[in-house]
Amino acid sequence: MDYTITPNAADVAAGTAAVGLGIGMILFWVLFVGVGAVIWIWALVDVIRRQFTNSNDKTLWLIIVILLGWIGGIVYLLVGRKKGTIPGK
């Protein structure tokens, strides 16, 4: 008796598509989380390094960046970064 299973072309195509979709989703999430982490760290370091005219601004931006994650980081980099200066430059 021969119990071997020979997959047809549709089975192979479905399996290949599933593997490709899985790899694509993994790459998407790695890039999404990786880029978000880079933006968050960049914004956090930038807030810490900058001096603001009002000391409450620095505290506010730190809270925003820490609590809102990469979204807060993007908001800071677009809006808040212009309000501070780096000492010695």
Helices and strands as residue ranges (DSSP letters): H 9-49, E 51-52, H 55-78, G 80-83, E 84-85
